[in-house]
Every structure is written in structure tokens, then in C-alpha cells.
Amino acid sequence: MKKWIGLLVFGLMAILVLAACNDTTKEAEVEVEVEAPQNEEQESDVAAESETQSGTKEITYLGETYTVPEKAARIVITGAMEAMEDATALNIEPIGAITLAGEFPEVFKVAMGKAESIGEKQQPNFEKILELQPDVILGTTKFPEEVVQKLEQVATTILVSHISTNWQDNLMLMAQLGDKEEEAKALLAQYDNDIESVKETLVTEFGDDTVMAIRIRGGEMFVYPQDVFFNPSLYNDFGLEVPEVIQKAKAQEMISVEQLAEVNPDVLFIQVQQSGNQENEQAYDVLKKNPIIQNITAFKDDHVYINLVDSLLEGGTVFSKTEFLTALQQNVLQK
């Protein structure tokens, strides 16, 4: 009898041990099932992070580094006419760009394609820019800080230099954004070759002449520093003598009829900027009838060239430089 009782107790203990083992196994299985989603989530986060990193690139421009999408297809240009010219030279179509009186100027119209207006040169339409959801915004170094801050809230904003001697950097910036670096390098090489082929003729043509480029805007005449407007072409690329009035200019500076007569340039390139209201055209009509102006050597010798290239061109871009050199060869050197 005692033997049977002992066997019964042993059997009950075995059953309890097996039940305990099953519970432990189930707990382990539950723990694995709970942890599995955490592992999947971590893997997903790593993948997303990797995808984000591979979807961007860094661009260095004038000493500053910017992070932009690998394919920056949605470019907005505001304020920077230099960027408009570079986009035209490289045939890069932005999604939004500068208009004049609500329309794209004729010189940019083809290159702008289906781009939408984001306001005038000095009056960006922030709501429209936000609506376009740009990958990158190209502004201008002329913008005040409050404008820059608003743009930076929308997307990465790069301020394009208005200094003409930065023309190569400006072009390569646009080329990097549009994945057209080889085309940009080809344009730069072509311009260098063109300058070399005509430089001797230019020196012979102008010799020791005083050559100037001025702009009429807002009904007034303006001169620019040596590194702005078409001045780098005249004095750096062509190797002409820099007039004192240009050497002293610190920024865009108004020049009077009397001051221009004192300089007495032998050759004068005048950009009469088209404003849409004939203000500048009328100002030039009055100017050329002034007896003081008529006594300036360039006017007396018929060496005044009005809008040799499109009046809206800034001068300090590969597009401006190429257009100016071509027009110079066709209308001045062969005259």
C-alpha cells in the first residue's frame, strides 16, 4: 500500500514539473513575440536614415557648404538675375523665376519653359514660393536679412553673388544643382578660347582709349566698380585701362552729365534698361540732346553703343560675357 502511495506522489510531482516547464516556454515565446516588432522598427529606422543620406548631397559655394537633394529638380530663382542667366546658358528650367511686369523677359522666355512667376526682381512672392515646394531657392546677396530669413523657412536658400568676378563660381553652382558640370566647364573653356583669339584685335582697336560701360536706370546714369557689371570684361578680360571714376566707385554710383564729360570717354557702352514704362528710353533721348553730352569724344566720333546686348543682362555671367564678346566682334571690331 505504501508502495502505491509513493508512486502516486511521484507521478503528481512529475506532472507539476512538466506544467512549470510549459509555462516557462510560453513566457519565452511571448517575450520573443514582443521584442520582434522592436527589432523590425529599428531596422526600418536604419533603412530610412540611409535612404535620407543617399538622397542628399553637399554643395560648396564661395566657402559655404549647403545640403540639397541629390536631384534638385525644383529650383526657384528670386532676386538673382545672374542665376536667370546661368539657367539660360545651361538650359536648366526652374519651377519658379523672376518676371518683369508679370512676364518673363524675352531673353529668358525660352529657357524658363513652364516656370511660374514668383514675383518681381526685388519683390518675391513668399506665398507662391511656398506653394511651389522648392528643393532649393537661389536668392541674391542684395537681399536684406529679413527677406533671407523668410526664404530659409521654405527651403535651403543659397544667395547668388552679384559680384561679376564670381561668375565662374555662380555658373558651377547652377551646374551642380542641374547636374550639368561638364556643360559648364565646356562653356568656360570656350569663352577662354574666344578671348584669346580676339584679345590682340581688341588691344589694337582700343589702344589707349578710355572705354566705359554705364547703365541708365530710373532715368539716371550709373557707373559701377571694377568687379561689377561689364567692367570685368572690359578691364580684366580685354585688358583695357581702368578709368579713375571706375577705380573709385564702391558700388552702383550715379554719375552726372558734367562728371561724364570730365572723364570724356572715347568709347561708351550704354545699357538703357528696359523698365516697361519707357522711363529710361526717354531719359536717354533727353541725354543725347544735351550740348555737354554732344561734346564728349565718344558722341562726336560715333563710338557710343546703345544696348549692344539685351539691356537686362547683368554683365557678370558666362551668358553676358559671351553675348557681349560676340556683339563686340560683330558691331564694333568689324565696323
C-alpha atoms as one frame of an Amber mdcrd trajectory, in Angstrom:
protein
   0.000   0.000   0.000   2.795   2.347   0.912   4.458   1.487  -2.395   1.395
   2.614  -4.380   1.104   5.831  -2.408   4.747   6.601  -3.152   4.243   6.019
  -6.861   1.182   8.295  -6.841   3.092  11.139  -5.154   5.973  10.758  -7.618
   3.553  10.924 -10.565   1.907  14.077  -9.260   5.287  15.777  -8.824   6.273
  14.864 -12.405   3.062  16.408 -13.751   3.711  19.653 -11.818   7.278  19.880
 -13.167   6.112  19.426 -16.760   3.423  22.096 -16.334   6.002  24.535 -14.972
   8.282  23.891 -17.955   5.444  24.548 -20.393   4.672  27.890 -18.697   8.316
  28.937 -18.911   8.424  28.081 -22.611   5.267  30.096 -23.277   6.683  33.089
 -21.428   9.842  32.897 -23.524   7.754  32.713 -26.681   5.732  35.738 -25.600
   8.905  37.684 -24.877  10.251  36.926 -28.376   6.975  37.971 -29.955   7.043
  41.295 -28.086  10.664  42.033 -28.976  10.328  41.141 -32.661   8.405  44.283
 -33.676  11.028  46.400 -31.874  13.790  44.834 -33.984  11.805  45.402 -37.183
  11.245  49.048 -36.223  14.945  49.576 -35.570  15.815  48.054 -38.946  13.247
  50.329 -40.607  14.744  53.407 -38.933  18.241  52.493 -40.126  16.989  51.976
 -43.671  15.167  55.316 -43.651  18.243  57.090 -42.330  20.396  55.506 -45.051
  17.883  56.493 -47.724  17.835  60.110 -46.461  21.603  60.332 -46.508  21.831
  58.896 -50.018  19.095  61.287 -51.196  21.098  64.441 -50.474  24.419  65.950
 -51.456  26.628  68.768 -50.260  27.472  71.733 -52.462  30.267  74.145 -51.588
  29.841  77.664 -52.953  32.067  80.623 -52.098  33.281  78.974 -48.903  29.835
  77.889 -47.640  28.513  74.318 -47.681  24.852  73.608 -48.402  22.901  70.337
 -48.204  20.460  69.881 -51.074  18.556  66.948 -52.609  20.635  64.684 -54.853
  18.291  65.592 -57.687  17.346  69.218 -57.059  14.694  69.330 -59.761  12.579
  72.030 -58.111  14.646  75.220 -58.263  13.224  78.665 -57.532  15.130  81.773
 -58.617  14.301  85.022 -56.846  16.183  88.307 -56.967  19.260  86.853 -58.685
  19.293  87.824 -62.353  22.707  86.159 -62.512  21.011  82.827 -61.776  18.462
  83.518 -64.519  21.333  83.950 -66.972  23.160  80.832 -65.779  19.968  78.777
 -66.064  19.584  80.100 -69.611  23.188  79.278 -70.515  22.856  75.714 -69.207
  19.263  75.221 -70.353  18.055  74.434 -66.834  14.354  75.055 -66.287  13.375
  76.239 -62.777   9.881  75.770 -61.395   9.673  79.441 -60.432  11.579  82.531
 -61.517  11.672  86.329 -61.743   9.324  88.206 -64.035   9.235  91.789 -65.275
   5.767  93.320 -65.085   4.401  89.799 -64.685   6.127  88.365 -67.767   9.414
  86.581 -68.364  11.739  88.892 -70.331  12.188  87.788 -73.927  15.855  86.914
 -73.398  14.881  84.289 -70.790  11.487  83.184 -72.053  12.547  80.012 -73.898
  14.792  78.740 -71.100  12.149  79.353 -68.435   9.765  76.964 -70.190   6.840
  76.208 -67.880   8.285  78.051 -64.888   5.839  80.141 -62.868   6.309  83.726
 -61.747   7.399  84.116 -58.130   7.298  87.907 -58.233   9.473  90.741 -59.454
  13.229  91.099 -59.001  13.048  92.938 -55.677   9.604  91.736 -54.625   9.495
  87.954 -54.082   6.065  86.422 -53.612   6.617  84.276 -50.498   3.226  82.572
 -50.698   3.859  81.475 -54.279   7.355  80.243 -53.450   5.951  78.189 -50.558
   3.232  76.791 -52.803   5.830  75.546 -55.313   7.619  73.497 -52.604  11.145
  74.070 -53.960  14.133  71.816 -53.289  16.386  74.870 -53.243  15.955  78.643
 -53.541  18.503  80.825 -55.309  18.324  84.347 -53.899  20.690  87.277 -54.225
  23.355  88.772 -51.986  21.458  92.043 -52.406  18.514  90.771 -50.336  18.063
  92.261 -46.849  18.309  89.844 -43.916  14.561  89.768 -43.229  13.888  88.519
 -46.776  16.591  85.846 -46.465  15.106  84.583 -43.184  11.674  84.162 -44.771
  13.116  82.246 -47.706  15.147  79.965 -45.433  11.932  78.929 -43.699  10.742
  77.483 -47.006  13.828  75.623 -48.266  17.615  75.664 -48.403  18.472  79.137
 -49.671  21.711  79.998 -51.478  22.476  83.665 -52.068  24.000  84.089 -55.516
  26.747  86.708 -55.668  26.109  89.868 -57.673  29.860  90.498 -57.925  30.828
  89.868 -61.551  34.203  88.352 -60.728  32.345  85.422 -59.091  30.839  84.499
 -62.441  32.587  81.119 -62.703  31.519  80.089 -59.194  27.957  81.153 -59.968
  27.901  79.070 -63.129  29.284  75.977 -61.398  26.701  76.351 -58.618  23.890
  76.156 -61.152  25.670  73.316 -62.934  25.919  71.258 -59.733  22.243  71.749
 -58.979  21.238  70.801 -62.515  23.813  68.022 -62.953  25.438  69.852 -65.876
  29.002  70.321 -64.699  30.553  69.093 -67.936  28.457  71.519 -69.982  29.512
  74.366 -67.670  33.187  73.514 -67.990  32.814  73.454 -71.765  31.252  76.943
 -71.742  34.105  78.300 -69.613  36.731  76.737 -71.860  35.014  78.094 -74.977
  34.940  81.621 -73.565  38.645  81.470 -72.679  39.432  80.357 -76.222  37.287
  83.123 -77.728  39.015  85.770 -75.607  42.475  84.568 -76.598  41.576  84.604
 -80.273  40.338  88.219 -80.222  42.396  89.859 -77.476  45.103  91.202 -79.788
  42.458  92.736 -82.046  40.786  94.363 -79.046  44.030  95.945 -77.868  44.706
  97.237 -81.379  41.168  98.582 -81.756  41.010 100.463 -78.460  44.697 101.159
 -77.787  44.908 103.829 -75.090  41.272 104.871 -75.467  39.159 105.497 -72.393
  36.411 102.905 -72.562  33.431 102.845 -70.188  30.179 100.985 -69.679  27.309
 102.791 -67.952  23.698 101.966 -67.272  20.622 104.168 -67.415  18.009 103.051
 -64.910  15.398 105.008 -63.039  16.039 107.831 -65.508  19.617 108.337 -64.223
  23.130 107.328 -65.330  25.167 104.942 -63.184  28.714 103.621 -63.105  29.941
 100.515 -61.277  33.075  99.253 -59.519  35.722  97.369 -61.479  34.330  93.983
 -60.376  30.662  94.662 -61.244  28.564  94.952 -64.415  30.506  94.528 -67.705
  33.636  96.043 -66.181  35.492  92.731 -65.626  35.063  92.005 -69.343  36.445
  95.392 -70.349  39.293  95.689 -67.881  40.169  92.113 -66.871  39.367  90.031
 -69.944  40.123  92.625 -72.634  42.988  94.223 -70.727  41.834  97.843 -71.167
  42.867 100.711 -68.895  40.557 101.275 -65.912  39.276 104.891 -65.757  39.718
 106.630 -62.412  35.969 107.049 -61.934  35.609 103.262 -62.106  38.511 102.691
 -59.739  36.904 104.953 -57.143  33.383 103.518 -57.407  32.451 101.460 -54.326
  29.015 100.378 -55.524  26.437 101.465 -58.074  27.006 105.236 -58.203  25.137
 107.931 -60.038  27.185 109.977 -62.479  26.125 113.411 -63.692  26.427 114.784
 -67.205  29.232 117.057 -66.018  31.135 114.190 -64.388  30.845 112.061 -67.513
  32.084 114.980 -69.626  35.071 115.346 -67.308  36.024 111.717 -67.915  35.426
 112.286 -71.641  35.397 108.619 -72.728  36.470 107.720 -76.261  34.177 104.684
 -76.359  30.949 104.348 -74.417  28.725 101.314 -73.955  25.332 102.346 -72.590
  22.747  99.895 -71.304  19.381 101.648 -71.377  17.479  99.303 -69.092  14.018
  98.378 -70.307  11.597  99.051 -67.481   8.293  98.589 -69.248   7.315 102.258
 -68.931   9.776 103.928 -71.339  11.274 105.972 -68.487  14.867 105.074 -69.318
  14.419 105.343 -73.075  13.015 108.844 -72.620  15.889 109.746 -70.281  18.419
 108.752 -72.940  16.584 110.734 -75.621  16.926 113.827 -73.438  20.524 112.995
 -72.553  21.843 112.702 -76.093  20.447 116.159 -76.958  22.373 117.791 -74.122
  25.109 120.078 -75.566  27.580 118.897 -72.909  26.990 115.270 -73.844  27.286
 116.040 -77.547  30.766 117.419 -76.908  32.051 114.159 -75.388  34.518 112.398
 -77.705  32.562 109.142 -77.862  29.454 111.008 -79.049  31.365 113.189 -81.500
  33.148 110.190 -83.061  30.048 107.976 -83.114  31.575 105.490 -80.702  28.515
 105.193 -78.468  26.874 101.763 -78.453  23.356 101.502 -77.045  22.205  98.110
 -75.750  24.910  96.195 -77.560  23.382  93.219 -75.741  19.993  92.840 -74.071
  19.528  95.658 -71.579  18.642  93.289 -68.724  21.917  91.345 -68.808  23.977
  91.772 -65.664  27.411  91.568 -67.284  28.986  89.151 -64.825  27.863  85.770
 -66.168  29.116  83.443 -68.876  25.935  84.287 -70.804  26.526  88.053 -70.582
  30.213  87.754 -71.361  29.682  85.549 -74.387  26.878  87.734 -75.718  28.936
  90.889 -75.173  32.034  89.491 -76.875  30.027  88.244 -79.857  28.230  91.593
 -80.238  31.536  93.435 -79.896  33.063  91.447 -82.728  30.058  91.917 -84.994
  29.216  95.569 -84.286  32.423  97.245 -83.167  35.510  95.439 -84.391  34.068
  94.963 -87.854  32.595  98.453 -88.033
